Amino acid sequence: MGVRLSDLLDSFPGERVNFRESEIRGVTCDSRTVQPGTLFVAVPGHRADGNAFIDDALRRGAGAIVSEKPIYDCPVPVIRVDSAREALSELAIRFHGDPTSRMNVVGVTGTNGKTTTAYLMRSIFEAAGEKAGLMGTIQHQVGGRVLPSDNTTPGADPLQQYFAEMALAGC
């Protein structure tokens, strides 16, 4: 499944450099997960700057790059943005078709009791005849799949993918 780059960027802010049409097959900020056609978003982090991984993303077949820094000598389209982190979130939502607009989403915050509350809420929804997904510290339940959880909330790109799978499953 792919999305035309121009459709993904429709009314999206940012400077386009070396723009040409391409099919985008995924969105990520982790160069290790880039496959041919993936849009790589170079997010500056606390430990590493995503811009340091652009060459790796290109070697793996990135179809386009999003960065806060101007990049003019790149073989694929580049979109320069003010905030790569915000761009990653918005582009992941767009790529996966804004899945949370098609389902009810409940978030649980606080210091203690989030996991218990989330499992209780899921049980209540299911007892009422509703399908419910779950993302939490222990595991993620996406449609009929149970996935291990590396952290409480996945990054923007896997989060939207999980939401899309949940929406498709009728959650």
PyMOL commands that place a pseudoatom at each C-alpha (Angstrom):
pseudoatom trace, name=CA, resn=MET, resi=1, chain=A, elem=C, hetatm=0, pos=[0.000, 0.000, 0.000]
pseudoatom trace, name=CA, resn=GLY, resi=2, chain=A, elem=C, hetatm=0, pos=[1.389, 3.362, -0.947]
pseudoatom trace, name=CA, resn=VAL, resi=3, chain=A, elem=C, hetatm=0, pos=[0.421, 7.010, -1.050]
pseudoatom trace, name=CA, resn=ARG, resi=4, chain=A, elem=C, hetatm=0, pos=[1.532, 9.550, -3.627]
pseudoatom trace, name=CA, resn=LEU, resi=5, chain=A, elem=C, hetatm=0, pos=[3.959, 12.021, -2.057]
pseudoatom trace, name=CA, resn=SER, resi=6, chain=A, elem=C, hetatm=0, pos=[1.976, 14.961, -3.453]
pseudoatom trace, name=CA, resn=ASP, resi=7, chain=A, elem=C, hetatm=0, pos=[-1.216, 13.637, -1.792]
pseudoatom trace, name=CA, resn=LEU, resi=8, chain=A, elem=C, hetatm=0, pos=[0.584, 13.156, 1.512]
pseudoatom trace, name=CA, resn=LEU, resi=9, chain=A, elem=C, hetatm=0, pos=[1.913, 16.708, 1.349]
pseudoatom trace, name=CA, resn=ASP, resi=10, chain=A, elem=C, hetatm=0, pos=[-1.342, 18.339, 0.180]
pseudoatom trace, name=CA, resn=SER, resi=11, chain=A, elem=C, hetatm=0, pos=[-1.575, 21.648, 2.114]
pseudoatom trace, name=CA, resn=PHE, resi=12, chain=A, elem=C, hetatm=0, pos=[1.363, 20.533, 4.285]
pseudoatom trace, name=CA, resn=PRO, resi=13, chain=A, elem=C, hetatm=0, pos=[3.696, 23.390, 5.249]
pseudoatom trace, name=CA, resn=GLY, resi=14, chain=A, elem=C, hetatm=0, pos=[7.348, 23.227, 4.389]
pseudoatom trace, name=CA, resn=GLU, resi=15, chain=A, elem=C, hetatm=0, pos=[9.873, 24.056, 1.711]
pseudoatom trace, name=CA, resn=ARG, resi=16, chain=A, elem=C, hetatm=0, pos=[10.018, 21.461, -1.082]
pseudoatom trace, name=CA, resn=VAL, resi=17, chain=A, elem=C, hetatm=0, pos=[13.507, 20.773, -2.461]
pseudoatom trace, name=CA, resn=ASN, resi=18, chain=A, elem=C, hetatm=0, pos=[14.182, 18.547, -5.461]
pseudoatom trace, name=CA, resn=PHE, resi=19, chain=A, elem=C, hetatm=0, pos=[10.493, 17.650, -5.507]
pseudoatom trace, name=CA, resn=ARG, resi=20, chain=A, elem=C, hetatm=0, pos=[9.253, 14.941, -7.825]
pseudoatom trace, name=CA, resn=GLU, resi=21, chain=A, elem=C, hetatm=0, pos=[6.370, 12.534, -7.523]
pseudoatom trace, name=CA, resn=SER, resi=22, chain=A, elem=C, hetatm=0, pos=[7.009, 9.243, -5.793]
pseudoatom trace, name=CA, resn=GLU, resi=23, chain=A, elem=C, hetatm=0, pos=[5.040, 6.554, -4.026]
pseudoatom trace, name=CA, resn=ILE, resi=24, chain=A, elem=C, hetatm=0, pos=[5.486, 6.571, -0.258]
pseudoatom trace, name=CA, resn=ARG, resi=25, chain=A, elem=C, hetatm=0, pos=[5.134, 3.151, 1.375]
pseudoatom trace, name=CA, resn=GLY, resi=26, chain=A, elem=C, hetatm=0, pos=[5.699, 4.102, 5.005]
pseudoatom trace, name=CA, resn=VAL, resi=27, chain=A, elem=C, hetatm=0, pos=[6.683, 6.871, 7.410]
pseudoatom trace, name=CA, resn=THR, resi=28, chain=A, elem=C, hetatm=0, pos=[9.380, 6.535, 10.059]
pseudoatom trace, name=CA, resn=CYS, resi=29, chain=A, elem=C, hetatm=0, pos=[11.968, 8.388, 12.105]
pseudoatom trace, name=CA, resn=ASP, resi=30, chain=A, elem=C, hetatm=0, pos=[14.077, 5.236, 12.625]
pseudoatom trace, name=CA, resn=SER, resi=31, chain=A, elem=C, hetatm=0, pos=[16.493, 4.740, 9.741]
pseudoatom trace, name=CA, resn=ARG, resi=32, chain=A, elem=C, hetatm=0, pos=[16.853, 1.056, 10.670]
pseudoatom trace, name=CA, resn=THR, resi=33, chain=A, elem=C, hetatm=0, pos=[13.237, 0.460, 9.639]
pseudoatom trace, name=CA, resn=VAL, resi=34, chain=A, elem=C, hetatm=0, pos=[13.463, 2.273, 6.293]
pseudoatom trace, name=CA, resn=GLN, resi=35, chain=A, elem=C, hetatm=0, pos=[12.503, 0.161, 3.304]
pseudoatom trace, name=CA, resn=PRO, resi=36, chain=A, elem=C, hetatm=0, pos=[12.265, 1.273, -0.332]
pseudoatom trace, name=CA, resn=GLY, resi=37, chain=A, elem=C, hetatm=0, pos=[9.755, 4.114, -0.617]
pseudoatom trace, name=CA, resn=THR, resi=38, chain=A, elem=C, hetatm=0, pos=[9.712, 5.058, 3.083]
pseudoatom trace, name=CA, resn=LEU, resi=39, chain=A, elem=C, hetatm=0, pos=[9.462, 8.730, 4.024]
pseudoatom trace, name=CA, resn=PHE, resi=40, chain=A, elem=C, hetatm=0, pos=[12.239, 9.301, 6.581]
pseudoatom trace, name=CA, resn=VAL, resi=41, chain=A, elem=C, hetatm=0, pos=[11.710, 12.088, 9.110]
pseudoatom trace, name=CA, resn=ALA, resi=42, chain=A, elem=C, hetatm=0, pos=[14.981, 13.275, 10.677]
pseudoatom trace, name=CA, resn=VAL, resi=43, chain=A, elem=C, hetatm=0, pos=[13.834, 14.101, 14.202]
pseudoatom trace, name=CA, resn=PRO, resi=44, chain=A, elem=C, hetatm=0, pos=[16.397, 15.787, 16.448]
pseudoatom trace, name=CA, resn=GLY, resi=45, chain=A, elem=C, hetatm=0, pos=[16.564, 13.914, 19.751]
pseudoatom trace, name=CA, resn=HIS, resi=46, chain=A, elem=C, hetatm=0, pos=[18.172, 14.162, 23.150]
pseudoatom trace, name=CA, resn=ARG, resi=47, chain=A, elem=C, hetatm=0, pos=[20.807, 11.506, 22.412]
pseudoatom trace, name=CA, resn=ALA, resi=48, chain=A, elem=C, hetatm=0, pos=[21.091, 11.636, 18.616]
pseudoatom trace, name=CA, resn=ASP, resi=49, chain=A, elem=C, hetatm=0, pos=[20.052, 13.917, 15.782]
pseudoatom trace, name=CA, resn=GLY, resi=50, chain=A, elem=C, hetatm=0, pos=[17.986, 12.151, 13.131]
pseudoatom trace, name=CA, resn=ASN, resi=51, chain=A, elem=C, hetatm=0, pos=[19.882, 14.125, 10.479]
pseudoatom trace, name=CA, resn=ALA, resi=52, chain=A, elem=C, hetatm=0, pos=[22.929, 11.965, 11.244]
pseudoatom trace, name=CA, resn=PHE, resi=53, chain=A, elem=C, hetatm=0, pos=[20.980, 8.978, 9.897]
pseudoatom trace, name=CA, resn=ILE, resi=54, chain=A, elem=C, hetatm=0, pos=[19.847, 10.433, 6.570]
pseudoatom trace, name=CA, resn=ASP, resi=55, chain=A, elem=C, hetatm=0, pos=[22.628, 8.647, 4.642]
pseudoatom trace, name=CA, resn=ASP, resi=56, chain=A, elem=C, hetatm=0, pos=[21.609, 5.338, 6.234]
pseudoatom trace, name=CA, resn=ALA, resi=57, chain=A, elem=C, hetatm=0, pos=[17.960, 5.983, 5.324]
pseudoatom trace, name=CA, resn=LEU, resi=58, chain=A, elem=C, hetatm=0, pos=[18.979, 6.745, 1.729]
pseudoatom trace, name=CA, resn=ARG, resi=59, chain=A, elem=C, hetatm=0, pos=[21.063, 3.547, 1.505]
pseudoatom trace, name=CA, resn=ARG, resi=60, chain=A, elem=C, hetatm=0, pos=[18.013, 1.603, 2.644]
pseudoatom trace, name=CA, resn=GLY, resi=61, chain=A, elem=C, hetatm=0, pos=[15.832, 3.185, -0.067]
pseudoatom trace, name=CA, resn=ALA, resi=62, chain=A, elem=C, hetatm=0, pos=[14.127, 6.205, 1.503]
pseudoatom trace, name=CA, resn=GLY, resi=63, chain=A, elem=C, hetatm=0, pos=[11.765, 7.791, -0.999]
pseudoatom trace, name=CA, resn=ALA, resi=64, chain=A, elem=C, hetatm=0, pos=[11.809, 11.255, 0.591]
pseudoatom trace, name=CA, resn=ILE, resi=65, chain=A, elem=C, hetatm=0, pos=[13.334, 13.077, 3.565]
pseudoatom trace, name=CA, resn=VAL, resi=66, chain=A, elem=C, hetatm=0, pos=[11.787, 15.511, 6.039]
pseudoatom trace, name=CA, resn=SER, resi=67, chain=A, elem=C, hetatm=0, pos=[14.201, 17.647, 8.058]
pseudoatom trace, name=CA, resn=GLU, resi=68, chain=A, elem=C, hetatm=0, pos=[14.425, 20.896, 9.968]
pseudoatom trace, name=CA, resn=LYS, resi=69, chain=A, elem=C, hetatm=0, pos=[17.763, 21.539, 8.274]
pseudoatom trace, name=CA, resn=PRO, resi=70, chain=A, elem=C, hetatm=0, pos=[18.081, 22.656, 4.655]
pseudoatom trace, name=CA, resn=ILE, resi=71, chain=A, elem=C, hetatm=0, pos=[19.376, 19.819, 2.466]
pseudoatom trace, name=CA, resn=TYR, resi=72, chain=A, elem=C, hetatm=0, pos=[20.023, 20.677, -1.163]
pseudoatom trace, name=CA, resn=ASP, resi=73, chain=A, elem=C, hetatm=0, pos=[22.241, 17.864, -2.456]
pseudoatom trace, name=CA, resn=CYS, resi=74, chain=A, elem=C, hetatm=0, pos=[19.905, 14.940, -1.847]
pseudoatom trace, name=CA, resn=PRO, resi=75, chain=A, elem=C, hetatm=0, pos=[18.903, 12.393, -4.519]
pseudoatom trace, name=CA, resn=VAL, resi=76, chain=A, elem=C, hetatm=0, pos=[15.294, 12.226, -3.241]
pseudoatom trace, name=CA, resn=PRO, resi=77, chain=A, elem=C, hetatm=0, pos=[12.725, 14.938, -2.474]
pseudoatom trace, name=CA, resn=VAL, resi=78, chain=A, elem=C, hetatm=0, pos=[13.326, 16.870, 0.748]
pseudoatom trace, name=CA, resn=ILE, resi=79, chain=A, elem=C, hetatm=0, pos=[10.732, 18.761, 2.753]
pseudoatom trace, name=CA, resn=ARG, resi=80, chain=A, elem=C, hetatm=0, pos=[12.227, 21.304, 5.157]
pseudoatom trace, name=CA, resn=VAL, resi=81, chain=A, elem=C, hetatm=0, pos=[9.945, 21.940, 8.129]
pseudoatom trace, name=CA, resn=ASP, resi=82, chain=A, elem=C, hetatm=0, pos=[10.038, 24.021, 11.307]
pseudoatom trace, name=CA, resn=SER, resi=83, chain=A, elem=C, hetatm=0, pos=[9.406, 21.010, 13.560]
pseudoatom trace, name=CA, resn=ALA, resi=84, chain=A, elem=C, hetatm=0, pos=[10.325, 17.492, 12.424]
pseudoatom trace, name=CA, resn=ARG, resi=85, chain=A, elem=C, hetatm=0, pos=[8.594, 15.982, 15.466]
pseudoatom trace, name=CA, resn=GLU, resi=86, chain=A, elem=C, hetatm=0, pos=[5.295, 17.686, 14.597]
pseudoatom trace, name=CA, resn=ALA, resi=87, chain=A, elem=C, hetatm=0, pos=[5.755, 16.776, 10.927]
pseudoatom trace, name=CA, resn=LEU, resi=88, chain=A, elem=C, hetatm=0, pos=[6.275, 13.108, 11.843]
pseudoatom trace, name=CA, resn=SER, resi=89, chain=A, elem=C, hetatm=0, pos=[3.018, 13.035, 13.775]
pseudoatom trace, name=CA, resn=GLU, resi=90, chain=A, elem=C, hetatm=0, pos=[0.994, 14.754, 11.052]
pseudoatom trace, name=CA, resn=LEU, resi=91, chain=A, elem=C, hetatm=0, pos=[2.495, 12.715, 8.214]
pseudoatom trace, name=CA, resn=ALA, resi=92, chain=A, elem=C, hetatm=0, pos=[1.904, 9.428, 10.072]
pseudoatom trace, name=CA, resn=ILE, resi=93, chain=A, elem=C, hetatm=0, pos=[-1.731, 10.429, 10.617]
pseudoatom trace, name=CA, resn=ARG, resi=94, chain=A, elem=C, hetatm=0, pos=[-2.129, 11.306, 6.939]
pseudoatom trace, name=CA, resn=PHE, resi=95, chain=A, elem=C, hetatm=0, pos=[-0.326, 8.193, 5.687]
pseudoatom trace, name=CA, resn=HIS, resi=96, chain=A, elem=C, hetatm=0, pos=[-2.592, 5.895, 7.719]
pseudoatom trace, name=CA, resn=GLY, resi=97, chain=A, elem=C, hetatm=0, pos=[-5.772, 7.772, 6.765]
pseudoatom trace, name=CA, resn=ASP, resi=98, chain=A, elem=C, hetatm=0, pos=[-6.466, 9.501, 10.105]
pseudoatom trace, name=CA, resn=PRO, resi=99, chain=A, elem=C, hetatm=0, pos=[-7.679, 6.303, 11.784]
pseudoatom trace, name=CA, resn=THR, resi=100, chain=A, elem=C, hetatm=0, pos=[-8.745, 7.871, 15.087]
pseudoatom trace, name=CA, resn=SER, resi=101, chain=A, elem=C, hetatm=0, pos=[-11.358, 9.911, 13.226]
pseudoatom trace, name=CA, resn=ARG, resi=102, chain=A, elem=C, hetatm=0, pos=[-13.176, 6.598, 12.616]
pseudoatom trace, name=CA, resn=MET, resi=103, chain=A, elem=C, hetatm=0, pos=[-13.276, 5.321, 16.201]
pseudoatom trace, name=CA, resn=ASN, resi=104, chain=A, elem=C, hetatm=0, pos=[-13.650, 6.411, 19.791]
pseudoatom trace, name=CA, resn=VAL, resi=105, chain=A, elem=C, hetatm=0, pos=[-10.350, 6.788, 21.621]
pseudoatom trace, name=CA, resn=VAL, resi=106, chain=A, elem=C, hetatm=0, pos=[-9.917, 6.985, 25.384]
pseudoatom trace, name=CA, resn=GLY, resi=107, chain=A, elem=C, hetatm=0, pos=[-6.600, 8.025, 26.936]
pseudoatom trace, name=CA, resn=VAL, resi=108, chain=A, elem=C, hetatm=0, pos=[-5.652, 7.282, 30.530]
pseudoatom trace, name=CA, resn=THR, resi=109, chain=A, elem=C, hetatm=0, pos=[-3.124, 9.518, 32.279]
pseudoatom trace, name=CA, resn=GLY, resi=110, chain=A, elem=C, hetatm=0, pos=[-1.771, 9.797, 35.783]
pseudoatom trace, name=CA, resn=THR, resi=111, chain=A, elem=C, hetatm=0, pos=[0.939, 8.461, 38.022]
pseudoatom trace, name=CA, resn=ASN, resi=112, chain=A, elem=C, hetatm=0, pos=[-0.510, 5.154, 39.205]
pseudoatom trace, name=CA, resn=GLY, resi=113, chain=A, elem=C, hetatm=0, pos=[-3.269, 2.817, 38.013]
pseudoatom trace, name=CA, resn=LYS, resi=114, chain=A, elem=C, hetatm=0, pos=[-3.190, 3.481, 34.266]
pseudoatom trace, name=CA, resn=THR, resi=115, chain=A, elem=C, hetatm=0, pos=[-2.743, -0.170, 33.294]
pseudoatom trace, name=CA, resn=THR, resi=116, chain=A, elem=C, hetatm=0, pos=[-5.485, -1.390, 35.638]
pseudoatom trace, name=CA, resn=THR, resi=117, chain=A, elem=C, hetatm=0, pos=[-7.833, 1.361, 34.448]
pseudoatom trace, name=CA, resn=ALA, resi=118, chain=A, elem=C, hetatm=0, pos=[-7.147, 0.597, 30.785]
pseudoatom trace, name=CA, resn=TYR, resi=119, chain=A, elem=C, hetatm=0, pos=[-7.817, -3.131, 31.250]
pseudoatom trace, name=CA, resn=LEU, resi=120, chain=A, elem=C, hetatm=0, pos=[-11.012, -2.412, 33.228]
pseudoatom trace, name=CA, resn=MET, resi=121, chain=A, elem=C, hetatm=0, pos=[-12.241, -0.040, 30.520]
pseudoatom trace, name=CA, resn=ARG, resi=122, chain=A, elem=C, hetatm=0, pos=[-11.487, -2.573, 27.787]
pseudoatom trace, name=CA, resn=SER, resi=123, chain=A, elem=C, hetatm=0, pos=[-13.440, -5.221, 29.721]
pseudoatom trace, name=CA, resn=ILE, resi=124, chain=A, elem=C, hetatm=0, pos=[-16.385, -2.851, 30.142]
pseudoatom trace, name=CA, resn=PHE, resi=125, chain=A, elem=C, hetatm=0, pos=[-16.424, -1.987, 26.427]
pseudoatom trace, name=CA, resn=GLU, resi=126, chain=A, elem=C, hetatm=0, pos=[-16.234, -5.653, 25.446]
pseudoatom trace, name=CA, resn=ALA, resi=127, chain=A, elem=C, hetatm=0, pos=[-18.991, -6.583, 27.935]
pseudoatom trace, name=CA, resn=ALA, resi=128, chain=A, elem=C, hetatm=0, pos=[-21.122, -3.930, 26.212]
pseudoatom trace, name=CA, resn=GLY, resi=129, chain=A, elem=C, hetatm=0, pos=[-20.526, -5.664, 22.870]
pseudoatom trace, name=CA, resn=GLU, resi=130, chain=A, elem=C, hetatm=0, pos=[-17.862, -3.294, 21.548]
pseudoatom trace, name=CA, resn=LYS, resi=131, chain=A, elem=C, hetatm=0, pos=[-14.520, -4.349, 20.092]
pseudoatom trace, name=CA, resn=ALA, resi=132, chain=A, elem=C, hetatm=0, pos=[-11.688, -2.619, 21.918]
pseudoatom trace, name=CA, resn=GLY, resi=133, chain=A, elem=C, hetatm=0, pos=[-7.980, -2.305, 21.289]
pseudoatom trace, name=CA, resn=LEU, resi=134, chain=A, elem=C, hetatm=0, pos=[-5.464, -1.527, 23.997]
pseudoatom trace, name=CA, resn=MET, resi=135, chain=A, elem=C, hetatm=0, pos=[-2.057, 0.096, 24.160]
pseudoatom trace, name=CA, resn=GLY, resi=136, chain=A, elem=C, hetatm=0, pos=[-0.180, 0.034, 27.403]
pseudoatom trace, name=CA, resn=THR, resi=137, chain=A, elem=C, hetatm=0, pos=[2.916, -0.704, 29.402]
pseudoatom trace, name=CA, resn=ILE, resi=138, chain=A, elem=C, hetatm=0, pos=[2.470, -4.490, 29.402]
pseudoatom trace, name=CA, resn=GLN, resi=139, chain=A, elem=C, hetatm=0, pos=[1.269, -5.108, 25.857]
pseudoatom trace, name=CA, resn=HIS, resi=140, chain=A, elem=C, hetatm=0, pos=[-0.668, -3.727, 22.905]
pseudoatom trace, name=CA, resn=GLN, resi=141, chain=A, elem=C, hetatm=0, pos=[-3.818, -5.469, 21.696]
pseudoatom trace, name=CA, resn=VAL, resi=142, chain=A, elem=C, hetatm=0, pos=[-4.422, -4.541, 18.095]
pseudoatom trace, name=CA, resn=GLY, resi=143, chain=A, elem=C, hetatm=0, pos=[-7.376, -6.260, 16.476]
pseudoatom trace, name=CA, resn=GLY, resi=144, chain=A, elem=C, hetatm=0, pos=[-6.766, -9.926, 17.242]
pseudoatom trace, name=CA, resn=ARG, resi=145, chain=A, elem=C, hetatm=0, pos=[-3.002, -9.525, 17.744]
pseudoatom trace, name=CA, resn=VAL, resi=146, chain=A, elem=C, hetatm=0, pos=[-1.200, -9.207, 21.054]
pseudoatom trace, name=CA, resn=LEU, resi=147, chain=A, elem=C, hetatm=0, pos=[2.095, -7.371, 20.713]
pseudoatom trace, name=CA, resn=PRO, resi=148, chain=A, elem=C, hetatm=0, pos=[4.834, -6.783, 23.279]
pseudoatom trace, name=CA, resn=SER, resi=149, chain=A, elem=C, hetatm=0, pos=[5.194, -3.228, 24.504]
pseudoatom trace, name=CA, resn=ASP, resi=150, chain=A, elem=C, hetatm=0, pos=[8.580, -1.539, 24.595]
pseudoatom trace, name=CA, resn=ASN, resi=151, chain=A, elem=C, hetatm=0, pos=[7.121, 1.554, 26.247]
pseudoatom trace, name=CA, resn=THR, resi=152, chain=A, elem=C, hetatm=0, pos=[3.738, 2.871, 27.318]
pseudoatom trace, name=CA, resn=THR, resi=153, chain=A, elem=C, hetatm=0, pos=[3.107, 4.861, 24.147]
pseudoatom trace, name=CA, resn=PRO, resi=154, chain=A, elem=C, hetatm=0, pos=[4.628, 3.915, 20.786]
pseudoatom trace, name=CA, resn=GLY, resi=155, chain=A, elem=C, hetatm=0, pos=[6.196, 6.582, 18.593]
pseudoatom trace, name=CA, resn=ALA, resi=156, chain=A, elem=C, hetatm=0, pos=[4.031, 8.534, 16.149]
pseudoatom trace, name=CA, resn=ASP, resi=157, chain=A, elem=C, hetatm=0, pos=[4.516, 6.200, 13.197]
pseudoatom trace, name=CA, resn=PRO, resi=158, chain=A, elem=C, hetatm=0, pos=[3.768, 2.829, 14.883]
pseudoatom trace, name=CA, resn=LEU, resi=159, chain=A, elem=C, hetatm=0, pos=[1.013, 4.467, 16.960]
pseudoatom trace, name=CA, resn=GLN, resi=160, chain=A, elem=C, hetatm=0, pos=[-0.908, 5.478, 13.838]
pseudoatom trace, name=CA, resn=GLN, resi=161, chain=A, elem=C, hetatm=0, pos=[-0.295, 2.070, 12.265]
pseudoatom trace, name=CA, resn=TYR, resi=162, chain=A, elem=C, hetatm=0, pos=[-1.772, 0.378, 15.349]
pseudoatom trace, name=CA, resn=PHE, resi=163, chain=A, elem=C, hetatm=0, pos=[-4.735, 2.770, 15.287]
pseudoatom trace, name=CA, resn=ALA, resi=164, chain=A, elem=C, hetatm=0, pos=[-5.292, 1.975, 11.586]
pseudoatom trace, name=CA, resn=GLU, resi=165, chain=A, elem=C, hetatm=0, pos=[-5.282, -1.771, 12.326]
pseudoatom trace, name=CA, resn=MET, resi=166, chain=A, elem=C, hetatm=0, pos=[-7.707, -1.238, 15.204]
pseudoatom trace, name=CA, resn=ALA, resi=167, chain=A, elem=C, hetatm=0, pos=[-10.058, 0.819, 13.011]
pseudoatom trace, name=CA, resn=LEU, resi=168, chain=A, elem=C, hetatm=0, pos=[-9.915, -1.869, 10.308]
pseudoatom trace, name=CA, resn=ALA, resi=169, chain=A, elem=C, hetatm=0, pos=[-10.746, -4.499, 12.941]
pseudoatom trace, name=CA, resn=GLY, resi=170, chain=A, elem=C, hetatm=0, pos=[-13.800, -2.499, 14.004]
pseudoatom trace, name=CA, resn=CYS, resi=171, chain=A, elem=C, hetatm=0, pos=[-12.453, -1.310, 17.342]
for i in range(1, 171): cmd.bond("trace and resi %d" % i, "trace and resi %d" % (i + 1))
show_as sticks, trace
zoom trace
